[in-house]
Amino acid sequence: MVDRIRKYGETISLDTRQRISKRYHAVTRAINKEFWNSISDTLHSLYVGSYGRNTAIDTSDIDILVELPGNLFDRYNNLIGNSQSRLLQAVRNAILNTYLKSDVRADGQVVKIHFSDGMYFEIVPAFKNWNGSYIYPDSNTGGSWRSTDPKAEQGAMAKKNRNSNGLLYDTCKHIRYIRDTCFSSYHLSGIVIDGFVYDAIGSWRWLNSGEASSSPSGTYEEVLLDYYVWHGIGSGANIIAPGSNDIISTASSYECLGKVLGFMAQ
């Protein structure tokens, strides 16, 4: 099974990455034009989610955080009613100016773009805090503000991936592959996958050239499954996000994660 993990750790195709990049810059330019009076297609945005953490596969949605000017926060926060929904609609309208023929809609915490080739973008409008984290709108249940620190998460994931000689990213991608191939009717979020593997992987790593393994085949997969069982994740225990230490709810994901891990350990 470890060989399969390496196989499905392969990168997204160059053609797909080029299309992602082109659309990323177009979205960034639209946001900057509307909110920053700028035509830059690089400033005030970054990849987040699985693509930003380098754990995406070719079926993954592409998440982008777009930073808005800080003075807009007070303007929207002081509005009566669901100000978060109004902010998402303003971002949606800005993107519609660029993608008139695409399905663009505000949904909960993001603006979603569904392209005709099946690719999905999710745009998170956010305001930057003094410490480098961000606050973003959640229009559900009357509206609220939430916090996120994607750069801290990306940094923690990158460091542990280096220490594991790439095993961290490969395992996260492999779990996504099994989810999408064998358990597509279930829900399993990307941050639950990445947070779980980050904790469960321990000191496991890909061996360097010439090193001999001292563990029997299948041991690594059993370790992941044992971690799932003995740390209560199968009973709905939460996970801590790498780097940011945000609490990740597993309520809607733990069932699928257990099925995927059980499949891997067979």
C-alpha positions in Angstrom: 0.0 0.0 0.0 2.9 2.4 0.6 3.8 2.1 -3.0 0.3 3.2 -3.9 0.7 6.2 -1.6 3.7 7.3 -3.6 1.9 6.7 -6.8 -1.0 8.9 -5.9 1.2 11.6 -4.5 1.9 12.7 -8.1 1.5 16.3 -8.9 -1.4 18.0 -10.7 -0.8 18.2 -14.5 1.0 21.2 -15.9 -2.0 22.1 -18.1 -4.3 22.1 -15.1 -1.9 24.3 -13.1 -1.7 26.8 -15.9 -5.5 27.1 -16.1 -5.6 27.5 -12.3 -2.9 30.2 -12.4 -4.6 32.1 -15.3 -7.9 32.2 -13.4 -6.2 33.0 -10.1 -4.7 36.1 -11.6 -8.0 37.1 -13.3 -9.9 36.9 -10.0 -7.1 38.8 -8.2 -7.2 41.6 -10.8 -11.0 41.8 -10.5 -10.8 42.2 -6.7 -8.0 44.7 -6.9 -9.8 46.8 -9.4 -13.0 46.9 -7.4 -11.7 47.3 -3.9 -8.1 48.6 -4.2 -8.3 50.9 -7.3 -5.4 48.8 -8.7 -4.9 46.6 -11.8 -2.5 44.3 -10.2 -3.1 40.6 -10.7 -0.8 39.5 -7.9 -1.3 41.7 -4.9 -3.7 41.0 -2.0 -4.4 37.3 -2.7 -3.0 33.9 -1.9 -3.8 30.3 -2.5 -5.3 28.6 0.6 -7.0 25.3 1.3 -5.5 22.1 -0.1 -3.9 23.8 -3.1 -2.2 26.3 -0.8 -1.1 23.5 1.5 0.2 21.5 -1.5 -2.1 18.5 -0.7 -4.5 19.0 -3.6 -5.2 16.4 -6.3 -6.8 17.0 -9.7 -10.3 16.8 -8.3 -9.8 19.3 -5.6 -11.5 22.7 -5.4 -9.2 25.7 -5.6 -9.4 28.1 -2.7 -8.2 31.7 -2.8 -8.1 34.2 0.0 -8.5 37.8 -1.2 -7.5 40.6 1.2 -9.8 43.6 1.3 -8.9 47.1 2.6 -9.1 47.3 6.4 -11.4 50.4 6.4 -14.1 48.3 4.7 -14.4 46.1 7.8 -16.0 48.8 10.0 -18.2 49.9 7.1 -19.7 46.4 6.7 -19.6 45.5 10.4 -21.7 48.5 11.3 -24.5 47.6 8.9 -27.8 46.5 10.3 -28.6 42.9 9.3 -26.4 40.3 7.8 -23.4 42.4 6.8 -21.4 39.3 6.0 -23.9 38.3 3.3 -23.7 41.9 1.8 -19.9 41.7 1.7 -20.0 38.3 -0.1 -22.4 39.8 -2.6 -20.1 42.7 -3.2 -17.2 40.3 -3.9 -19.5 38.2 -6.2 -20.5 41.3 -8.2 -16.8 42.2 -8.7 -16.0 38.7 -10.0 -19.0 38.7 -12.3 -17.5 41.6 -14.2 -14.8 39.2 -15.3 -16.7 35.9 -15.5 -20.1 36.9 -16.9 -20.8 33.4 -18.4 -19.7 31.3 -15.3 -21.8 30.2 -12.4 -20.8 32.7 -9.6 -22.6 32.6 -6.3 -22.2 33.6 -2.7 -22.4 30.6 -0.4 -22.0 30.8 3.4 -18.3 31.8 3.8 -17.2 32.0 0.2 -18.0 33.1 -3.3 -18.0 30.0 -5.6 -17.1 30.0 -9.3 -18.1 26.9 -11.3 -16.3 26.8 -14.6 -17.6 25.0 -17.7 -14.7 22.5 -17.6 -15.7 21.3 -14.1 -13.1 23.3 -12.1 -14.4 25.0 -8.9 -12.9 28.1 -7.3 -13.9 29.2 -3.8 -13.0 32.8 -3.0 -12.7 33.9 0.7 -12.8 37.6 1.2 -10.8 38.6 4.3 -9.3 41.4 6.4 -5.8 41.1 7.7 -5.0 41.2 11.4 -1.9 42.8 12.9 -0.4 39.3 13.6 -0.8 38.0 10.0 -4.0 36.1 10.6 -7.3 37.0 8.8 -10.9 37.5 9.7 -13.5 36.4 7.1 -17.3 36.6 6.9 -19.7 33.8 7.7 -23.2 34.6 6.4 -24.8 31.5 8.1 -27.2 31.8 11.1 -27.5 35.6 10.9 -23.9 36.4 10.1 -20.6 36.4 12.1 -16.9 36.8 11.7 -14.4 34.0 11.8 -10.6 33.8 12.0 -8.0 31.9 10.0 -4.2 31.7 9.7 -3.5 29.9 6.4 0.1 31.0 6.2 0.9 29.4 9.6 -0.8 26.2 8.5 1.1 26.2 5.2 4.4 26.7 7.0 3.8 23.9 9.5 2.7 21.5 6.8 5.7 22.4 4.6 8.2 21.9 7.5 6.7 18.5 8.5 6.7 17.4 4.8 10.4 18.1 4.5 11.1 16.2 7.7 9.1 13.2 6.3 10.8 13.4 2.9 7.5 14.1 1.3 5.4 11.4 3.0 3.1 13.9 4.6 1.9 15.4 1.3 1.8 12.1 -0.4 -0.4 10.5 2.3 -2.8 13.5 2.3 -3.1 13.2 -1.5 -3.6 9.5 -1.4 -6.4 9.8 1.2 -8.1 12.3 -1.1 -7.7 9.9 -4.1 -9.4 7.1 -2.1 -12.2 9.4 -0.9 -13.0 10.6 -4.4 -12.6 7.2 -6.0 -14.2 4.8 -3.5 -16.3 6.9 -1.0 -17.5 9.9 -3.1 -21.0 9.7 -1.5 -19.5 10.6 1.9 -18.1 13.9 3.1 -14.5 14.3 4.2 -13.1 17.8 4.3 -9.5 18.6 3.2 -8.5 20.3 6.4 -9.6 17.2 8.4 -7.4 15.0 6.2 -4.4 17.3 6.5 -4.8 17.9 10.2 -5.2 14.2 10.9 -2.2 13.1 8.9 -0.1 15.9 10.3 -0.7 14.6 13.8 -0.9 10.8 13.1 2.2 10.6 10.9 4.6 10.9 13.9 8.2 10.4 12.8 7.4 8.3 9.8 9.1 9.3 6.6 10.1 8.1 3.1 13.4 6.3 3.3 16.4 7.9 1.7 18.1 6.1 -1.2 19.9 3.0 0.2 18.1 2.9 3.5 16.4 -0.4 4.5 13.0 -0.5 6.2 12.8 -2.2 9.6 8.9 -2.2 9.5 6.8 -4.9 7.9 4.6 -4.0 4.9 1.4 -2.3 6.0 2.6 -1.1 9.3 2.3 2.6 8.4 -1.3 2.3 7.3 -2.1 0.4 10.6 -0.5 3.2 12.6 -2.8 5.7 10.9 -5.8 3.6 11.6 -4.8 3.0 15.2 -4.3 6.8 15.7 -7.8 7.3 14.4 -9.2 4.8 16.9 -7.2 5.5 20.0 -7.5 9.3 19.8 -11.3 9.3 19.6 -11.6 10.7 16.1 -14.0 7.8 15.3 -16.2 9.1 18.1 -16.1 12.7 16.7 -13.2 14.1 18.6 -11.9 17.4 17.1 -8.5 18.0 15.5 -6.1 20.9 15.9 -5.1 22.6 12.7 -1.3 22.5 12.0 0.4 25.8 12.7 -2.7 27.9 13.5 -3.9 25.6 16.3 -7.5 26.3 15.2 -10.0 23.7 16.3 -11.3 21.6 13.4 -14.6 19.9 13.8 -14.7 16.3 12.5 -18.5 15.9 13.0 -19.2 15.6 9.3 -16.0 13.9 8.3 -15.0 11.2 10.8 -17.2 8.4 9.2 -15.6 8.8 5.8 -12.1 9.1 7.3 -12.5 5.8 9.1 -13.7 4.1 6.0 -10.7 5.4 4.0 -8.2 4.4 6.7 -9.8 1.0 6.9 -9.5 0.6 3.2 -5.8 1.6 3.3 -5.0 -0.9 6.1 -6.5 -3.9 4.3 
